[in-house]
């Protein structure tokens, strides 16, 4: 009896020293157009003294995006004692601003660049050093490999890597150096039958300083890649990149300046997105910063610029502050393009034109992008009323199709996307936990092919051929889009949100037409031009939330940090979500 008592006391003592937390998320969706998913994600964190254990379990059959998983998805064991931290398992690390390493798990677009391996960190107030080694299995979607579809990645490539980063703080100055090497067996044909042993070496140096009125950060990276043939390594390609960030802080406003110049490889306009046949350049585990504003608005996100990390130069200027006590403003201008313009030879092959400056231009042959965004935010009625008004104007030359030059003529053709967008956000607190939130976005969108022709210094053509057609098949200049949501809730228990997504042009996703939604029929809207849904959210307990949505969601482009993916529409279906924190 005494033995059992001692055993129970020991178990109770150990348990008292163990901290167990976690969360679960269950998501189920089924629509009439065949889009079905059923996935559950469980995160557990167990901490005992200097040890922490993280395990992520997943059941997805099928998931909303990605491959089916039934079991352990991620796991990591950590040891932290004083300046020493050891990690074994799935690692997500960022060095500096991500020019060398920025491993992410971005589930909305199914982008996972994590590393399964070992990390050793030694950090004090003035010094930090980290060694990392492991394997990264990275999947991507590409039309240059077999079995492309919008839901599951069709191109998989493993990387074996190791690296070291160190930072030294001297007063207000921080100096850092990083080195990372990876090896891969890269397919050398569009539809892989052979592989090439490739070695990539990334080295960077960074500097930052922080003062009372400003802070500055800059990082320069060099890339060297090698291929193995005839029993020796040979130099394949050299590349480089630069990122700088400067912030000024004044009494009522702040100014942010960002600059990028990424030049890891030069690819002609037809092959720059071919990740299968291009190797030894930008690596998917880098994920460096972008010189553009990441819009929160739904309509602007759908036309986000996709950054060419191999070859892009750009800048962003951001000014924000207060006009008066209850009015704030934000103004942003961003511009970028490729480092070179491109021109076609007589045999229709591409060659680089003159080298551009270290700042972007508006030359269409360099595929420029520009974006202006401004907003005013009002806090009125004793901060019970929140109002935000915005305006966005963007223009993006997505692809260069033709640029032929002779002594007497020029023919230039490119695809272009431009838009003007007006977002409005309103939130009003009624009292007793009641609130109303409304969002309205209006957009005038142009998409098409611009044709410019000049002969003997005379302009013969300079116009846009729109891709948009009305119901009678006639071409129209632009597409008018609108997004509206209205939410009524009583904190902390429940909320109801009604959303409508409308376009002036009837759209189809591939060969799939929109399916009639009874909710849309009840409202009397055009099912081919409207996506309507209603969502109910309810907190069963303080740590458990249930959500139920019925209706339709528009598909299209979804982007995060300059990386984009096409999402299928969700027509006439239900979505169920259950989130628990423990």
C-alpha positions as CSV (number, residue, x, y, z in Angstrom):
1,X,0.0,0.0,0.0
2,X,2.9,2.3,0.8
3,X,4.5,1.6,-2.6
4,X,1.3,2.6,-4.4
5,X,1.0,5.8,-2.3
6,X,4.6,6.8,-3.2
7,X,3.9,6.0,-6.9
8,X,0.8,8.2,-6.9
9,X,2.7,11.0,-5.2
10,X,5.5,10.8,-7.8
11,X,3.0,10.9,-10.7
12,X,1.2,13.9,-9.1
13,X,4.5,15.7,-8.6
14,X,5.6,15.2,-12.2
15,X,2.2,16.2,-13.6
16,X,2.2,19.4,-11.6
17,X,5.4,20.4,-13.4
18,X,4.0,19.6,-16.8
19,X,2.1,22.3,-18.9
20,X,-0.2,20.9,-21.6
21,X,-1.8,23.3,-24.1
22,X,-3.1,23.0,-27.6
23,X,-5.8,23.6,-30.1
24,X,-8.0,21.7,-32.6
25,X,-9.6,22.9,-35.8
26,X,-12.1,20.9,-37.8
27,X,-13.2,22.1,-41.3
28,X,-15.8,20.3,-43.5
29,X,-17.1,21.6,-46.8
30,X,-19.2,20.3,-49.6
31,X,-20.5,22.1,-52.6
32,X,-22.7,21.2,-55.6
33,X,-19.8,21.6,-58.0
34,X,-17.9,18.7,-56.5
35,X,-15.6,20.6,-54.1
36,X,-15.5,18.5,-51.0
37,X,-13.0,18.5,-48.1
38,X,-12.8,17.1,-44.6
39,X,-9.9,18.0,-42.5
40,X,-8.9,18.1,-38.8
41,X,-5.8,19.7,-37.4
42,X,-4.6,19.1,-33.8
43,X,-1.7,21.0,-32.2
44,X,-0.4,19.9,-28.8
45,X,2.3,21.6,-26.8
46,X,3.8,19.8,-23.8
47,X,6.2,21.6,-21.6
48,X,8.2,20.2,-18.7
49,X,11.0,22.2,-17.3
50,X,13.5,23.1,-20.0
51,X,11.8,20.8,-22.5
52,X,8.9,21.6,-24.9
53,X,7.3,19.1,-27.3
54,X,5.1,20.2,-30.2
55,X,3.1,17.6,-32.2
56,X,0.7,18.5,-35.0
57,X,-1.7,15.7,-36.1
58,X,-3.8,16.0,-39.3
59,X,-6.6,14.0,-40.7
60,X,-7.5,15.2,-44.2
61,X,-9.5,13.0,-46.6
62,X,-9.4,15.1,-48.7
63,X,-8.0,18.5,-47.6
64,X,-9.2,21.8,-49.1
65,X,-5.7,22.1,-50.6
66,X,-2.8,19.6,-50.7
67,X,-2.4,15.9,-50.3
68,X,-4.2,13.5,-48.0
69,X,-2.6,13.0,-44.6
70,X,-3.7,10.7,-41.8
71,X,-1.4,10.9,-38.8
72,X,1.5,13.0,-37.6
73,X,2.1,16.0,-39.8
74,X,4.7,17.9,-37.8
75,X,6.7,17.3,-34.6
76,X,9.4,19.1,-32.7
77,X,11.3,18.6,-29.4
78,X,12.9,21.7,-27.9
79,X,15.5,22.2,-25.1
80,X,16.0,25.7,-23.8
81,X,18.4,26.5,-20.9
82,X,19.9,29.9,-20.5
83,X,21.6,31.0,-23.8
84,X,21.3,27.5,-25.4
85,X,18.3,26.4,-27.4
86,X,18.2,23.0,-29.2
87,X,15.4,22.0,-31.6
88,X,14.9,18.6,-33.2
89,X,12.1,18.0,-35.7
90,X,10.2,20.4,-37.9
91,X,11.8,23.8,-38.0
92,X,10.5,27.1,-39.2
93,X,13.2,29.8,-39.0
94,X,13.8,33.2,-40.5
95,X,17.3,34.6,-40.8
96,X,17.5,38.4,-41.1
97,X,14.7,39.4,-43.4
98,X,14.5,36.1,-45.2
99,X,16.9,36.6,-48.0
100,X,18.8,33.4,-47.1
101,X,16.2,31.5,-45.1
102,X,12.6,32.0,-44.3
103,X,10.8,28.7,-43.9
104,X,7.0,29.1,-43.7
105,X,3.9,27.0,-43.4
106,X,1.3,29.0,-45.3
107,X,-1.7,26.7,-45.3
108,X,-4.2,29.0,-47.1
109,X,-2.2,28.4,-50.3
110,X,-0.7,25.1,-49.2
111,X,2.9,26.4,-49.2
112,X,5.2,24.5,-46.8
113,X,8.9,25.2,-46.9
114,X,9.8,23.9,-43.4
115,X,12.9,21.9,-42.6
116,X,13.0,18.6,-40.7
117,X,16.3,18.5,-38.9
118,X,18.3,20.0,-36.1
119,X,18.8,23.5,-34.9
120,X,21.4,24.7,-32.3
121,X,21.1,28.3,-31.1
122,X,23.3,30.2,-28.7
123,X,22.0,33.7,-27.9
124,X,23.1,36.4,-25.4
125,X,22.2,40.1,-25.2
126,X,24.9,41.0,-27.7
127,X,25.5,37.8,-29.7
128,X,23.5,35.1,-31.4
129,X,24.6,32.2,-33.5
130,X,22.5,29.4,-35.0
131,X,23.4,26.2,-36.8
132,X,20.8,24.3,-38.8
133,X,20.8,21.1,-40.8
134,X,18.1,19.0,-42.2
135,X,15.9,18.2,-45.2
136,X,13.2,20.3,-46.8
137,X,10.6,18.5,-49.0
138,X,9.0,21.3,-50.9
139,X,6.0,21.0,-53.2
140,X,4.8,23.4,-55.9
141,X,2.2,23.7,-58.6
142,X,3.4,24.2,-62.1
143,X,2.1,23.7,-65.6
144,X,5.6,22.5,-66.6
145,X,5.1,19.1,-64.9
146,X,2.6,16.4,-65.3
147,X,-0.8,16.2,-63.6
148,X,-1.3,19.9,-62.9
149,X,-4.4,20.8,-61.0
150,X,-5.6,23.6,-58.8
151,X,-5.9,21.6,-55.5
152,X,-2.8,19.4,-55.3
153,X,0.8,20.2,-56.0
154,X,2.3,18.3,-58.9
155,X,6.0,19.0,-58.5
156,X,8.0,17.8,-55.5
157,X,11.7,18.4,-54.8
158,X,13.7,17.5,-51.6
159,X,16.6,19.6,-50.4
160,X,19.4,18.5,-48.1
161,X,20.8,21.6,-46.4
162,X,23.0,23.0,-43.6
163,X,23.9,26.5,-42.6
164,X,25.1,29.0,-40.0
165,X,24.0,32.5,-39.1
166,X,25.6,34.9,-36.6
167,X,24.7,38.4,-35.3
168,X,26.8,40.7,-33.2
169,X,25.3,43.7,-31.4
170,X,27.7,46.6,-30.9
171,X,25.9,49.5,-29.2
172,X,23.0,50.4,-31.5
173,X,24.6,48.6,-34.4
174,X,23.9,45.0,-35.4
175,X,26.1,43.1,-37.9
176,X,25.1,39.7,-39.2
177,X,26.5,37.1,-41.5
178,X,24.8,33.9,-42.9
179,X,25.7,30.9,-45.0
180,X,23.4,28.2,-46.2
181,X,24.1,25.3,-48.6
182,X,21.6,23.0,-50.1
183,X,21.8,20.0,-52.5
184,X,19.1,18.6,-54.7
185,X,18.6,16.0,-57.4
186,X,17.0,18.3,-59.9
187,X,15.0,17.0,-63.0
188,X,16.6,18.2,-66.2
189,X,13.7,17.6,-68.5
190,X,10.3,19.2,-68.5
191,X,8.7,15.9,-67.8
192,X,11.3,14.4,-65.5
193,X,13.3,11.4,-66.6
194,X,16.8,12.4,-65.6
195,X,18.2,14.4,-62.7
196,X,21.1,16.7,-62.2
197,X,23.1,16.9,-58.9
198,X,22.9,20.6,-58.0
199,X,24.6,22.5,-55.1
200,X,23.4,26.0,-54.0
201,X,25.4,28.2,-51.7
202,X,23.8,31.3,-50.3
203,X,25.9,33.9,-48.3
204,X,24.8,37.2,-46.9
205,X,25.9,40.1,-44.8
206,X,23.5,42.4,-43.0
207,X,23.7,45.6,-41.0
208,X,21.1,47.4,-38.9
209,X,21.0,50.4,-36.6
210,X,18.3,51.8,-34.4
211,X,18.1,55.4,-33.1
212,X,15.4,57.5,-31.5
213,X,14.2,59.0,-34.8
214,X,15.0,56.3,-37.3
215,X,16.1,52.8,-37.9
216,X,17.8,51.2,-40.9
217,X,18.3,47.7,-42.2
218,X,20.1,46.4,-45.2
219,X,21.2,42.9,-46.4
220,X,23.2,41.8,-49.4
221,X,23.1,38.2,-50.6
222,X,25.3,36.2,-53.0
223,X,24.3,33.0,-54.6
224,X,26.6,30.5,-56.2
225,X,25.3,27.3,-57.8
226,X,27.3,24.2,-59.0
227,X,26.4,21.1,-61.0
228,X,28.1,17.8,-60.7
229,X,29.3,16.1,-63.9
230,X,32.3,14.0,-64.9
231,X,33.1,13.4,-61.3
232,X,33.6,17.1,-60.4
233,X,31.7,20.2,-59.4
234,X,31.5,22.9,-62.0
235,X,30.3,26.5,-61.6
236,X,26.7,26.9,-62.9
237,X,25.5,30.4,-62.1
238,X,26.2,33.4,-59.8
239,X,23.4,35.6,-58.5
240,X,22.9,38.3,-55.9
241,X,20.2,40.3,-54.1
242,X,19.8,43.4,-52.0
243,X,17.2,44.5,-49.6
244,X,17.1,47.8,-47.7
245,X,14.5,49.3,-45.3
246,X,14.7,52.8,-43.8
247,X,12.1,54.2,-41.3
248,X,11.8,57.8,-40.0
249,X,9.7,58.5,-37.0
250,X,8.3,62.1,-36.5
251,X,5.9,63.5,-34.0
252,X,2.7,62.9,-35.9
253,X,3.7,60.6,-38.7
254,X,6.3,58.0,-39.9
255,X,7.9,57.4,-43.3
256,X,9.0,53.9,-44.5
257,X,11.2,53.3,-47.5
258,X,11.9,49.9,-48.9
259,X,14.1,48.8,-51.8
260,X,14.7,45.4,-53.5
261,X,17.1,44.3,-56.2
262,X,17.0,40.6,-56.8
263,X,19.1,39.2,-59.7
264,X,19.5,35.5,-59.2
265,X,18.8,34.6,-62.8
266,X,17.9,36.0,-66.3
267,X,15.0,34.2,-67.9
268,X,13.1,35.3,-71.0
269,X,9.4,36.2,-70.7
270,X,8.3,32.7,-71.8
271,X,10.3,30.7,-69.4
272,X,10.7,32.7,-66.2
273,X,8.1,30.7,-64.2
274,X,9.5,27.3,-65.3
275,X,10.7,26.0,-62.0
276,X,11.3,22.5,-63.5
277,X,13.9,23.3,-66.1
278,X,15.5,26.3,-64.2
279,X,17.8,25.3,-61.4
280,X,20.5,26.9,-59.3
281,X,18.7,30.3,-58.9
282,X,16.2,31.5,-56.4
283,X,15.3,28.8,-53.9
284,X,11.8,28.3,-52.5
285,X,13.0,28.3,-48.8
286,X,14.3,31.9,-49.1
287,X,11.1,33.9,-49.3
288,X,12.6,37.4,-49.2
289,X,10.7,40.6,-48.7
290,X,8.6,42.2,-51.5
291,X,8.5,45.9,-52.4
292,X,4.7,46.2,-52.5
293,X,1.8,46.7,-50.2
294,X,0.0,43.5,-49.1
295,X,-3.6,44.6,-49.5
296,X,-6.2,43.5,-47.0
297,X,-9.1,44.1,-49.4
298,X,-10.6,41.1,-51.1
299,X,-10.8,42.6,-54.6
300,X,-7.2,43.9,-54.6
301,X,-5.8,40.6,-53.3
302,X,-7.2,38.8,-56.4
303,X,-5.1,40.9,-58.7
304,X,-1.9,41.0,-56.5
305,X,1.4,41.3,-58.3
306,X,3.4,38.0,-58.4
307,X,6.9,38.9,-57.5
308,X,9.7,37.4,-59.7
309,X,12.2,36.7,-57.0
310,X,14.8,35.7,-59.6
311,X,14.8,39.0,-61.4
312,X,13.1,42.1,-60.0
313,X,14.0,45.6,-58.9
314,X,11.6,47.9,-57.0
315,X,10.8,50.2,-54.2
316,X,8.0,51.1,-51.9
317,X,7.3,54.4,-50.1
318,X,4.8,54.5,-47.2
319,X,3.7,57.5,-45.2
320,X,1.3,57.2,-42.3
321,X,0.3,59.4,-39.4
322,X,-2.4,61.5,-37.7
323,X,-4.1,64.6,-39.2
324,X,-6.0,65.3,-36.0
325,X,-6.7,63.3,-32.8
326,X,-9.3,61.1,-34.5
327,X,-8.3,61.0,-38.1
328,X,-5.3,58.9,-39.4
329,X,-4.0,58.6,-42.9
330,X,-1.9,56.1,-45.0
331,X,-0.4,56.7,-48.4
332,X,1.7,54.1,-50.3
333,X,3.3,54.0,-53.7
334,X,5.1,50.9,-55.0
335,X,6.8,50.3,-58.3
336,X,8.9,47.4,-59.7
337,X,10.0,45.7,-62.9
338,X,12.5,43.2,-64.2
339,X,16.2,44.3,-64.3
340,X,16.3,44.1,-68.1
341,X,14.1,44.9,-71.0
342,X,13.6,42.0,-73.5
343,X,13.5,42.1,-77.3
344,X,12.9,39.4,-80.0
345,X,15.4,38.4,-82.6
346,X,14.4,37.7,-86.2
347,X,14.0,34.0,-85.3
348,X,11.6,34.9,-82.5
349,X,14.1,34.1,-79.7
350,X,14.5,36.5,-76.8
351,X,17.5,38.5,-75.9
352,X,18.2,41.1,-73.2
353,X,18.1,44.7,-74.3
354,X,20.1,47.4,-72.6
355,X,20.6,47.1,-68.8
356,X,18.2,49.2,-66.9
357,X,19.1,51.4,-63.9
358,X,19.0,50.3,-60.3
359,X,15.5,51.8,-60.1
360,X,12.4,50.6,-61.9
361,X,11.1,52.3,-65.1
362,X,7.9,52.3,-67.0
363,X,9.3,50.5,-70.1
364,X,6.7,47.8,-71.0
365,X,9.5,45.5,-72.3
366,X,10.7,45.2,-68.7
367,X,7.2,44.2,-67.4
368,X,6.6,47.0,-64.9
369,X,4.2,47.0,-62.0
370,X,3.0,50.1,-60.0
371,X,0.5,50.5,-57.2
372,X,-0.8,53.5,-55.3
373,X,-3.0,53.1,-52.2
374,X,-4.3,55.8,-49.9
375,X,-6.7,55.6,-47.0
376,X,-8.3,57.8,-44.2
377,X,-9.4,56.3,-40.9
378,X,-11.9,58.0,-38.6
379,X,-12.7,57.2,-35.0
380,X,-15.9,59.1,-34.1
381,X,-18.7,59.2,-31.6
382,X,-16.4,58.6,-28.6
383,X,-14.6,55.8,-30.6
384,X,-17.9,53.9,-31.1
385,X,-17.8,54.5,-34.8
386,X,-14.8,53.3,-36.9
387,X,-14.7,54.3,-40.6
388,X,-12.0,53.7,-43.2
389,X,-12.1,55.0,-46.7
390,X,-9.5,53.9,-49.3
391,X,-8.5,54.3,-52.9
392,X,-6.2,52.0,-54.9
393,X,-4.8,52.4,-58.4
394,X,-2.7,49.6,-59.8
395,X,-1.2,48.5,-63.2
396,X,0.7,45.3,-63.8
397,X,2.2,44.1,-67.1
398,X,1.9,40.4,-66.4
399,X,3.5,38.9,-69.6
400,X,5.5,40.2,-72.5
401,X,4.3,38.4,-75.7
402,X,6.2,40.2,-78.5
403,X,8.8,43.0,-78.8
404,X,10.4,43.1,-82.3
405,X,12.6,46.0,-83.3
406,X,14.0,47.0,-86.7
407,X,15.6,50.2,-87.9
408,X,12.2,51.5,-89.1
409,X,9.6,49.6,-87.0
410,X,8.6,48.3,-83.6
411,X,5.9,45.8,-82.6
412,X,5.1,45.4,-78.9
413,X,2.4,43.1,-77.4
414,X,1.9,42.4,-73.7
415,X,-0.9,41.3,-71.3
416,X,-1.9,43.9,-68.8
417,X,-4.0,44.1,-65.6
418,X,-5.1,47.4,-64.2
419,X,-7.7,48.4,-61.7
420,X,-9.1,51.2,-59.6
421,X,-10.6,50.1,-56.3
422,X,-12.6,51.9,-53.6
423,X,-12.8,50.1,-50.3
424,X,-15.0,51.2,-47.4
425,X,-15.0,49.6,-43.9
426,X,-17.4,50.6,-41.1
427,X,-17.8,49.4,-37.6
428,X,-20.3,50.7,-35.0
429,X,-20.5,49.6,-31.4
430,X,-24.1,49.8,-30.1
431,X,-23.6,48.8,-26.4
432,X,-24.3,45.8,-24.4
433,X,-22.0,43.8,-26.6
434,X,-23.9,44.5,-29.8
435,X,-22.0,45.7,-32.9
436,X,-22.4,46.1,-36.6
437,X,-19.6,45.7,-39.2
438,X,-19.9,46.5,-42.9
439,X,-17.4,46.3,-45.8
440,X,-18.0,47.6,-49.3
441,X,-15.5,47.3,-52.2
442,X,-16.0,48.7,-55.7
443,X,-13.6,47.9,-58.5
444,X,-13.2,48.8,-62.2
445,X,-10.9,46.2,-63.7
446,X,-9.2,46.0,-67.0
447,X,-7.6,42.9,-68.4
448,X,-6.4,42.3,-71.9
449,X,-3.6,42.5,-74.5
450,X,-2.0,45.8,-75.4
451,X,-0.8,46.2,-79.0
452,X,1.6,48.9,-80.0
453,X,3.0,49.2,-83.6
454,X,5.2,51.9,-85.0
455,X,6.4,52.2,-88.6
456,X,8.7,55.0,-89.9
457,X,8.2,57.0,-86.7
458,X,4.4,56.8,-87.2
459,X,2.2,55.1,-84.6
460,X,-0.1,52.6,-86.4
461,X,-1.7,51.0,-83.3
462,X,-1.7,51.8,-79.6
463,X,-4.7,50.2,-77.9
464,X,-6.0,47.5,-75.5
465,X,-8.0,44.5,-76.6
466,X,-10.0,43.6,-73.6
467,X,-10.7,39.9,-72.6
468,X,-14.1,40.8,-71.2
469,X,-17.2,40.0,-73.2
470,X,-20.8,40.9,-72.3
471,X,-23.8,38.5,-72.5
472,X,-24.1,39.1,-76.2
473,X,-20.4,38.4,-76.8
474,X,-19.4,42.0,-77.4
475,X,-16.1,43.2,-76.0
476,X,-16.3,45.6,-73.1
477,X,-13.5,47.8,-71.8
478,X,-13.7,46.8,-68.1
479,X,-15.2,44.5,-65.6
480,X,-17.1,46.1,-62.7
481,X,-16.7,44.2,-59.4
482,X,-18.2,44.7,-56.0
483,X,-17.8,43.0,-52.7
484,X,-20.2,43.6,-49.7
485,X,-20.4,42.1,-46.3
486,X,-22.6,42.9,-43.3
487,X,-22.0,41.4,-39.9
488,X,-24.2,41.7,-36.8
489,X,-23.0,40.3,-33.5
490,X,-23.3,40.2,-29.8
491,X,-20.0,39.8,-28.0
492,X,-18.8,37.3,-26.9
493,X,-21.4,34.8,-28.0
494,X,-22.5,35.0,-31.6
495,X,-22.4,36.8,-35.0
496,X,-24.1,36.5,-38.4
497,X,-22.4,37.7,-41.6
498,X,-24.0,38.1,-45.0
499,X,-21.6,38.4,-48.0
500,X,-22.2,39.1,-51.7
501,X,-19.5,39.0,-54.4
502,X,-20.6,40.4,-57.7
503,X,-19.1,41.0,-61.2
504,X,-20.5,42.5,-64.4
505,X,-19.1,39.8,-66.6
506,X,-20.3,36.2,-66.4
507,X,-17.4,34.1,-65.4
508,X,-16.6,30.4,-65.6
509,X,-13.8,28.5,-63.8
510,X,-12.3,26.4,-66.6
511,X,-15.2,24.5,-68.1
512,X,-17.3,24.8,-65.0
513,X,-20.3,27.1,-64.9
514,X,-21.6,28.5,-61.7
515,X,-24.3,26.4,-60.1
516,X,-27.6,27.9,-59.0
517,X,-27.6,28.9,-55.3
518,X,-31.1,29.0,-53.8
519,X,-30.0,31.9,-51.7
520,X,-29.1,33.8,-54.8
521,X,-32.4,32.8,-56.4
522,X,-34.3,34.1,-53.3
523,X,-32.5,37.4,-53.7
524,X,-33.2,37.5,-57.4
525,X,-29.6,37.9,-58.5
526,X,-27.8,36.5,-61.6
527,X,-26.2,33.2,-60.5
528,X,-23.5,33.5,-63.1
529,X,-22.4,36.9,-61.8
530,X,-23.0,36.7,-58.1
531,X,-21.7,34.6,-55.2
532,X,-23.8,34.9,-52.0
533,X,-23.3,33.3,-48.6
534,X,-24.3,33.7,-45.0
535,X,-22.2,32.6,-42.0
536,X,-23.2,32.0,-38.4
537,X,-20.6,31.9,-35.7
538,X,-21.3,30.9,-32.1
539,X,-19.0,30.5,-29.1
540,X,-20.1,27.3,-27.4
541,X,-17.7,28.1,-24.6
542,X,-15.0,30.7,-24.1
543,X,-12.5,28.3,-25.8
544,X,-14.8,26.6,-28.4
545,X,-16.2,28.3,-31.5
546,X,-18.6,26.8,-34.0
547,X,-19.1,28.4,-37.5
548,X,-21.5,27.3,-40.2
549,X,-21.6,28.9,-43.7
550,X,-24.0,28.3,-46.5
551,X,-23.8,29.7,-50.0
552,X,-21.1,30.2,-52.7
553,X,-17.6,31.7,-52.8
554,X,-15.9,33.0,-55.8
555,X,-12.6,31.3,-56.9
556,X,-9.6,32.9,-58.4
557,X,-6.1,34.1,-57.4
558,X,-5.1,34.0,-53.7
559,X,-1.7,35.6,-52.9
560,X,0.5,36.0,-49.8
561,X,3.8,37.9,-49.8
562,X,4.1,37.9,-53.6
563,X,3.4,34.2,-54.1
564,X,0.0,33.3,-55.7
565,X,-2.2,30.3,-56.3
566,X,-5.5,29.7,-58.0
567,X,-8.3,28.7,-55.7
568,X,-11.4,26.8,-57.1
569,X,-14.9,28.3,-56.6
570,X,-17.2,26.9,-54.0
571,X,-20.8,26.8,-55.3
572,X,-24.0,26.1,-53.4
573,X,-22.6,24.3,-50.4
574,X,-22.0,24.2,-46.7
575,X,-18.8,24.8,-44.7
576,X,-18.6,23.7,-41.1
577,X,-15.8,24.8,-38.7
578,X,-15.1,24.0,-35.1
579,X,-12.1,25.5,-33.2
580,X,-11.1,24.5,-29.7
581,X,-8.3,25.9,-27.5
582,X,-7.2,23.8,-24.5
